[in-house]
Amino acid sequence: MELKSSDGYRDPLTLSPIRKIHIVLAGILFIFNSAFGSSLPSGAHDAIADYFNIAHDDTKLVLLNSLYLVGFAIGPLIFGPLSEHVGRRPVLIGTFSGYIIFTMACALSPNFPALLVFRLLCGLNAASPNAVLGGLYADILDNPQTRGIAMALFMVVTGFGPQLAPLVSGFISTVSWRWTFWVGLAAAAVGYPFVLFIPETYVPVLKQRHARRLAKAGKQEANGETIIPPQGPGHRGDGVLSIFMRPFVMTAKEPVLLFASLFMGFTYAMFYLYFQAYPLIFQNLYGLSPGVAGLAFLPISVGALVAFALFLLYGSYHSKAMKEGKPWAMLEEYRRLPLAALGAPLLPIALFWLGWSSKLSIHPIVPMMSGLFFGIGYILIFMAMINYLTDAYKQYSASAQAAASTLRSCLAVCLPLATNPMYGTLGINWASSLLAFIAILLAMIPFVFISGESATVYYWPPTSSPTMKITETLLSPLERNLTIASEVQYYCTQYMFVGSWYMAALISSSQGQEQLTLPISIHIRPAIPIRLHIRKSVRRHQTE
């Protein structure tokens, strides 16, 4: 049963289970097509090169994937904030329509430059779910465990799609490289009806629409006051520039988002580097055909499924520990980050394995199996960190995901372009080892997040009566929109400037709302990303 909120609009959290499943499935189908399209030409490079008279080792062929990822880098900066301005539905429908149109254009491309332009435009539209789905699922799923499963499916599909595409294109390109894109178009046509019928879920936009309907009808509230459309994030009166600048501001001012994005960015770039490195290893070194070389991605897919199983097992274990009241389970960091800590060491292991087992004297299945460890590590890291950001930023998770998606897409554009020169100069062994050493350094990030030192913060409103004193524990990054007590709600934004922390809070009580600027006393190790965690107890007292 779908219920209306106390403000009169349809509350997306009360949508029927069938409706929620439809929304989750629509998002999964969109992200599958987005991910599938990202590496779709990888297995067809030789066929495309032959058709357009390009050398098989020409760097221009790398642009077929890299320009798509350029679109991935730009798109979230537009569509993430835009979904917080006009709503999730129009953004998802519009961009999926654009993806379908430009995939068809790729299949009909008359020349190579036109194909590159259409790939860029495909990537631009396909970037939308990377930024929007985290917010979409946060809109309808208030249970962290349920939301975590939805985001885990999101990540498994994100990892599975790019691995399936080279296998499909490697075999089908023997008929024609154009059929590679016709298959992509057919896959998109299956998912499009599901996306077309999703409802709007973004609460500020729903409130705004409801208020406009009432205002248009000339209705008034029970107390006789005229309805005024709310000035929320989705209101047209908001500064458009500030909305689109939000991902940049969040990245610059919130260190946890920055470091989480860097960690995911390198992992994501490694994933797309494999689409350039695997042909060098399995086609050039071992002499396998493009179709058979595409089978090398299957262990990564198996690893993704293993990672999903580990996610479900840990989620069940964590929920059981919470019900039993175990202290460690009450800390928000332990809901997501242990999975990232488990996956982080697997990346350098996979890279060392790949680099030092890729020899003609060793059967190609041995370096292929390194993909199992890479698949587990890659998916665990992404499931943990994306869920972590979604939990932390809730309503503004679309902007947070946009910031993270843009940074990782930029890295995914640049690193694959360096693959041929790096592997050609250093060799397979040391090129893979260099990447493994970088992975070791970045693997410390989730451990630092978990081990953020505790600190105590005290807030006092400036000389007002009555006053509220709140004691909080800082553990590792930020959470918003937390209910402290039944009559008090707390919203915060935290910024770090040269080691100092500043906060502003909106305190809502039964007597009304007031905006307070709160001085802070804080003691914590410098340069440690920390998370705001509200204790359940809030003491309210009169000043003497």
C-alpha positions in Angstrom: 0.0 0.0 0.0 1.4 3.4 -1.0 0.9 6.0 1.7 1.0 9.8 1.7 3.3 11.7 4.0 2.1 14.2 6.6 2.8 16.9 4.0 0.4 15.3 1.5 2.7 13.9 -1.2 3.3 10.2 -1.9 6.1 9.0 0.3 8.5 6.9 -1.9 9.5 4.9 1.2 5.9 3.5 1.4 5.8 2.3 -2.2 4.6 -1.3 -2.6 7.3 -4.1 -2.6 6.5 -4.9 -6.2 6.9 -1.2 -7.2 10.3 -1.1 -5.4 11.4 -4.2 -7.1 10.5 -2.7 -10.4 12.5 0.5 -9.6 15.6 -1.6 -8.5 15.3 -3.8 -11.6 15.0 -0.8 -13.9 18.2 0.7 -12.4 20.0 -2.7 -12.7 19.0 -3.0 -16.4 20.2 0.6 -17.2 23.5 0.1 -15.4 24.0 -3.3 -17.2 23.6 -1.6 -20.6 25.8 1.3 -19.5 28.6 -1.1 -18.3 28.1 -3.4 -21.3 28.5 -0.6 -23.7 31.7 0.7 -22.1 33.8 -2.2 -23.5 31.6 -3.3 -26.4 34.2 -2.6 -29.1 37.1 -4.3 -27.2 36.7 -7.6 -29.0 36.0 -6.0 -32.4 39.2 -3.8 -32.6 40.7 -5.9 -35.4 37.5 -5.9 -37.4 37.1 -2.1 -37.0 40.8 -1.5 -37.9 40.5 -3.6 -41.0 37.3 -1.9 -42.2 38.7 1.7 -41.7 42.2 0.8 -42.8 43.8 1.5 -39.4 46.9 -0.4 -38.1 45.9 -3.0 -35.5 48.4 -1.5 -32.9 47.2 2.1 -33.6 46.5 4.0 -30.3 43.4 5.5 -32.0 41.6 2.2 -31.3 42.0 2.7 -27.6 39.8 5.9 -28.0 36.8 3.7 -28.7 36.7 2.8 -25.0 38.5 5.9 -23.7 36.1 8.4 -25.2 33.2 6.5 -23.8 34.8 6.9 -20.4 35.3 10.6 -21.0 31.6 10.7 -21.3 31.5 8.8 -18.0 33.6 11.5 -16.4 31.5 14.4 -17.7 28.0 12.9 -17.4 27.8 12.5 -13.6 28.7 16.2 -13.1 25.6 17.1 -15.0 23.1 14.3 -14.2 23.9 13.8 -10.5 23.1 17.4 -9.5 20.4 17.6 -12.2 18.5 14.7 -10.6 18.5 16.7 -7.3 17.0 19.6 -9.2 14.4 18.2 -11.6 14.1 14.7 -10.1 15.4 11.2 -10.8 12.8 10.1 -13.4 13.3 12.6 -16.2 17.1 12.3 -16.0 17.0 8.5 -16.2 14.5 8.3 -19.0 16.2 11.1 -21.0 19.7 9.6 -20.8 18.6 6.0 -21.5 16.8 7.4 -24.6 20.0 9.2 -25.6 22.1 6.0 -25.1 19.8 4.0 -27.4 20.0 6.7 -30.1 23.7 7.0 -30.1 24.3 3.2 -29.9 22.3 3.0 -33.1 24.4 5.8 -34.6 27.6 3.8 -33.8 26.2 0.9 -35.8 25.6 3.2 -38.7 28.8 5.2 -38.5 30.1 6.1 -42.0 33.7 6.7 -40.9 36.0 6.3 -37.9 35.8 9.9 -36.6 32.0 9.7 -36.6 32.2 6.5 -34.6 34.4 8.1 -32.0 32.0 11.1 -31.6 29.1 8.7 -31.2 31.0 6.7 -28.6 31.6 9.8 -26.6 27.9 10.7 -26.7 27.0 7.1 -25.7 29.3 7.4 -22.7 27.9 10.8 -21.7 24.3 9.4 -21.6 25.4 6.1 -20.1 27.0 7.9 -17.2 23.6 8.8 -15.7 23.0 5.7 -13.5 26.5 5.9 -12.0 25.5 9.1 -10.4 21.7 8.7 -10.0 21.1 5.1 -8.8 22.6 5.6 -5.4 20.2 8.4 -4.7 17.3 6.5 -6.4 17.8 3.5 -4.1 18.2 5.7 -1.0 14.9 7.4 -1.9 12.9 4.1 -1.7 14.9 1.9 0.6 15.4 3.1 4.2 16.7 -0.2 5.6 20.5 -0.1 5.2 20.8 -3.9 4.7 18.2 -3.9 1.9 19.7 -0.8 0.3 23.1 -2.5 0.6 21.9 -5.6 -1.3 20.5 -3.3 -4.1 23.8 -1.5 -4.4 25.7 -4.8 -4.3 23.6 -6.0 -7.3 24.4 -2.7 -8.9 28.1 -3.3 -8.5 28.0 -6.9 -9.6 26.2 -5.9 -12.8 28.7 -3.0 -13.3 31.5 -5.5 -13.1 29.9 -8.2 -15.2 28.7 -6.1 -18.1 32.2 -4.9 -19.3 33.5 -8.5 -19.0 30.7 -10.0 -21.1 31.0 -7.4 -23.9 34.5 -8.4 -25.2 33.4 -12.0 -25.3 30.3 -11.1 -27.4 32.1 -8.7 -29.7 35.1 -11.0 -30.2 32.9 -13.7 -31.7 30.2 -11.6 -33.4 32.7 -9.2 -35.1 33.7 -12.0 -37.4 30.3 -11.4 -39.1 30.6 -7.6 -39.0 31.8 -5.0 -36.5 28.5 -3.2 -37.0 26.7 -6.2 -35.5 28.6 -5.5 -32.3 26.6 -2.3 -31.8 23.3 -3.9 -33.1 23.6 -6.4 -30.2 24.2 -3.6 -27.8 21.0 -1.8 -29.2 19.0 -5.0 -28.7 20.1 -5.3 -25.1 19.1 -1.7 -24.4 15.7 -2.2 -26.0 15.0 -4.9 -23.4 15.6 -2.6 -20.5 14.1 0.6 -21.8 10.4 -0.2 -21.0 11.3 -0.8 -17.3 13.0 2.6 -17.1 10.2 4.3 -19.0 7.6 3.5 -16.3 9.6 4.3 -13.1 7.9 6.9 -10.8 9.5 10.0 -9.4 11.1 9.3 -6.0 13.0 12.4 -5.0 11.2 13.9 -2.0 12.0 17.6 -2.5 10.7 17.4 -6.1 7.6 15.6 -4.9 7.0 18.2 -2.2 7.4 21.0 -4.7 4.9 19.4 -7.2 2.4 18.8 -4.4 2.7 22.4 -3.2 2.3 23.7 -6.7 -0.8 21.7 -7.3 -2.3 23.0 -4.1 -1.3 26.6 -4.9 -2.7 26.3 -8.4 -6.0 25.0 -7.0 -6.0 28.0 -4.6 -6.1 25.7 -1.5 -5.0 26.7 1.9 -3.7 24.8 4.9 -6.1 24.2 7.9 -4.7 27.2 9.7 -5.7 29.5 6.9 -2.2 30.1 5.7 -1.5 30.1 1.9 0.5 27.1 0.7 4.0 28.2 -0.4 6.1 25.9 -2.5 9.0 24.5 -0.4 12.5 25.9 -1.0 14.2 22.5 -1.1 17.1 21.2 -3.3 14.7 20.5 -6.1 13.2 24.0 -6.2 13.7 25.9 -9.4 14.6 29.0 -7.4 17.9 27.4 -6.3 21.0 28.7 -7.9 21.6 26.5 -10.8 25.4 27.1 -10.6 25.5 26.1 -7.0 23.6 22.9 -7.8 26.1 21.9 -10.5 29.1 22.9 -8.4 28.0 20.7 -5.5 30.1 17.7 -6.5 33.2 19.8 -6.8 32.5 21.5 -3.5 31.9 18.2 -1.7 35.1 16.7 -3.1 37.2 19.7 -2.1 35.7 20.1 1.4 35.1 16.5 2.5 38.3 14.5 2.7 36.5 11.2 3.1 34.8 11.6 -0.2 38.1 12.6 -1.9 40.1 9.6 -0.6 37.2 7.1 -1.2 37.0 8.4 -4.7 40.8 8.1 -5.3 40.7 4.5 -4.0 37.7 3.6 -6.2 39.2 5.5 -9.1 42.5 3.5 -9.2 40.5 0.3 -8.9 38.2 1.3 -11.7 41.1 2.4 -13.9 42.7 -1.0 -13.4 39.6 -2.7 -14.5 39.6 -0.8 -17.8 43.3 -1.1 -18.2 42.7 -4.9 -18.4 40.8 -4.4 -21.7 44.1 -3.1 -23.2 46.5 -5.3 -21.2 44.7 -8.7 -21.9 45.0 -8.4 -25.7 48.7 -7.7 -25.3 49.1 -10.8 -23.1 46.7 -13.3 -24.6 46.6 -12.3 -28.2 50.1 -10.9 -28.8 52.1 -13.1 -26.4 50.1 -16.3 -26.5 48.6 -15.9 -30.0 45.0 -16.5 -29.1 42.1 -15.3 -31.3 40.1 -12.3 -30.1 37.1 -14.5 -29.2 39.2 -17.0 -27.2 41.1 -14.2 -25.6 37.8 -12.8 -24.4 37.4 -15.9 -22.3 40.2 -14.5 -20.1 37.6 -12.2 -18.5 35.5 -15.1 -17.2 37.5 -15.6 -14.0 36.9 -11.9 -13.2 33.1 -12.6 -13.6 33.4 -15.6 -11.3 35.2 -13.4 -8.8 32.4 -10.9 -8.9 29.9 -13.6 -8.0 32.1 -14.8 -5.1 32.3 -11.2 -3.9 28.5 -10.9 -4.0 28.2 -14.0 -1.9 30.7 -12.7 0.6 28.7 -9.4 0.8 25.5 -11.3 1.6 27.3 -13.5 4.2 28.9 -10.5 5.9 25.6 -8.6 5.8 23.8 -11.4 7.6 26.6 -11.7 10.1 26.6 -8.0 10.8 22.8 -7.9 11.2 23.0 -10.8 13.7 25.7 -9.0 15.7 23.6 -5.8 15.8 20.6 -7.7 17.1 22.8 -9.2 19.8 24.0 -5.7 20.7 27.7 -6.4 20.1 29.6 -3.0 20.5 31.6 -3.3 17.3 28.4 -3.8 15.2 27.0 -0.5 16.5 29.8 1.4 14.8 28.7 2.5 11.4 32.2 1.9 9.9 31.8 -1.9 10.4 28.6 -2.0 8.3 30.6 -1.6 5.0 34.3 -1.0 5.4 35.5 -4.4 6.4 34.6 -5.7 3.0 36.8 -3.0 1.4 39.6 -3.9 3.8 39.2 -7.6 2.7 39.2 -6.7 -1.0 42.1 -4.2 -1.0 45.0 -6.7 -0.6 43.6 -8.9 -3.4 44.4 -6.3 -6.1 48.2 -6.3 -5.7 48.1 -10.1 -5.4 46.2 -10.4 -8.7 48.6 -7.9 -10.4 51.8 -9.7 -9.2 50.2 -13.0 -10.3 49.3 -11.7 -13.7 52.7 -10.1 -14.3 54.9 -12.9 -13.3 53.0 -15.8 -14.7 52.5 -14.4 -18.2 55.2 -16.4 -19.9 55.2 -18.7 -22.9 56.5 -21.5 -20.7 53.4 -21.2 -18.5 49.9 -22.2 -19.8 47.7 -19.1 -20.4 45.1 -20.4 -18.0 47.5 -19.6 -15.1 47.6 -15.8 -15.7 43.9 -15.9 -16.6 43.1 -17.3 -13.1 44.6 -14.2 -11.5 41.4 -12.5 -12.6 39.5 -14.4 -9.9 41.4 -12.5 -7.2 41.0 -9.2 -9.1 37.2 -9.8 -9.6 36.7 -10.4 -5.8 38.8 -7.4 -4.8 37.4 -5.0 -7.4 33.7 -5.8 -6.5 34.3 -5.9 -2.7 35.9 -2.5 -2.8 33.2 -1.0 -4.9 30.3 -2.6 -3.0 31.7 -1.3 0.2 32.7 2.2 -0.8 29.7 3.0 -2.9 27.3 1.8 -0.1 29.4 3.8 2.4 29.0 7.0 0.4 25.3 6.3 -0.1 24.7 5.7 3.6 26.7 8.8 4.5 25.1 11.3 2.1 21.6 9.9 1.8 19.5 12.7 0.0 22.7 14.2 -1.5 24.2 10.8 -2.4 23.7 11.5 -6.1 26.1 14.5 -5.9 28.5 12.4 -3.8 28.3 9.5 -6.4 28.7 12.1 -9.2 32.0 13.3 -7.6 33.3 9.8 -7.1 32.2 8.7 -10.6 33.8 11.6 -12.3 37.2 11.2 -10.6 37.3 7.4 -11.2 36.3 7.9 -14.9 39.1 10.5 -15.4 41.6 7.9 -14.1 39.9 5.2 -16.3 40.5 7.4 -19.3 44.1 8.2 -18.7 45.6 4.9 -17.4 44.5 2.7 -20.3 46.1 5.2 -22.7 49.4 4.5 -21.0 49.0 0.7 -21.2 50.8 0.1 -24.5 53.8 2.4 -23.8 54.1 1.2 -20.2 53.9 -2.5 -21.0 56.1 -2.0 -24.1 58.8 -0.2 -22.1 58.7 -2.1 -18.8 57.5 -5.5 -20.0 54.5 -7.4 -18.7 56.3 -8.4 -15.5 57.4 -5.0 -14.2 54.5 -3.0 -15.6 52.1 -5.2 -13.6 54.4 -4.9 -10.6 54.4 -1.1 -10.7 50.6 -1.1 -10.7 50.7 -3.6 -7.8 52.9 -1.3 -5.7 50.5 1.6 -6.2 47.7 -0.7 -5.2 49.5 -1.6 -2.0 49.7 2.1 -1.0 46.1 2.8 -1.7 45.0 -0.4 0.1 45.6 1.4 3.4 42.7 3.8 2.9 39.9 1.5 4.2 42.0 0.5 7.2 42.6 4.2 8.0 38.8 4.9 7.7 38.1 2.1 10.1 40.8 3.0 12.6 39.9 6.7 12.8 40.6 7.8 16.4 37.7 8.7 18.7 37.2 12.3 19.7 34.6 14.2 21.7 32.9 17.4 20.4 30.9 19.9 22.5 28.5 22.4 20.9 26.9 25.4 22.7 24.5 27.9 21.1 25.8 31.4 21.8 24.2 32.8 24.9 20.6 31.5 24.4 18.2 30.0 26.8 17.2 27.2 26.9 20.3 25.6 25.4 21.2 22.2 24.2 24.5 20.5 24.8 25.3 17.5 22.6 28.2 15.1 23.1 29.2 13.2 20.0 31.9 10.7 18.9 33.9 11.2 15.8 35.0 7.9 14.3 35.4 7.9 10.5 33.3 9.9 7.6 30.1 12.0 7.6 26.5 11.0 8.1 23.6 13.4 7.4 19.9 13.6 8.4 20.3 11.7 11.7 17.5 11.6 14.2 18.9 12.2 17.7 15.6 12.1 19.6 12.0 12.0 18.9 11.7 15.8 19.0 15.1 16.8 17.8 16.6 16.4 14.4 20.2 17.3 13.4 21.6 18.1 10.0 25.3 18.8 9.6 27.9 19.5 7.0 31.6 19.2 7.9 34.5 20.9 6.2 38.2 20.6 6.9 40.6 23.6 6.4 44.2 23.2 7.4 43.3 20.7 10.2 40.4 22.7 11.6 36.8 21.5 11.6 33.8 23.8 11.2 30.2 22.8 11.5 26.8 24.3 11.1 23.6 22.7 12.4 19.9 23.1 12.1 18.2 22.2 15.3 14.5 21.3 15.0 12.4 20.9 18.1 8.8 20.9 19.1 9.0 24.6 19.6 10.1 25.3 16.0 13.4 25.7 14.1 16.4 27.9 14.5 19.6 28.2 12.6 22.6 28.0 15.0 26.3 28.5 14.4 28.1 26.3 16.8 31.6 26.6 18.1 33.5 23.3 18.4 36.1 21.9 20.7 37.8 18.9 19.1 40.9 16.8 19.8 41.8 14.3 17.1 44.9 13.1 15.2 45.5 15.4 12.3 44.9 14.3 8.7 42.7 11.3 9.7 39.4 11.1 7.8 36.7 10.9 10.5 33.0 10.1 10.6 30.3 11.8 12.5 28.4 9.4 14.6 25.6 10.6 16.9 25.1 9.1 20.3 21.6 8.2 21.1 21.4 10.3 24.3 20.8 14.0 24.1 20.6 16.1 27.2 18.5 19.3 27.2 19.0 21.7 30.1 18.3 25.3 31.1 21.2 27.7 31.5 21.6 29.2 34.8 
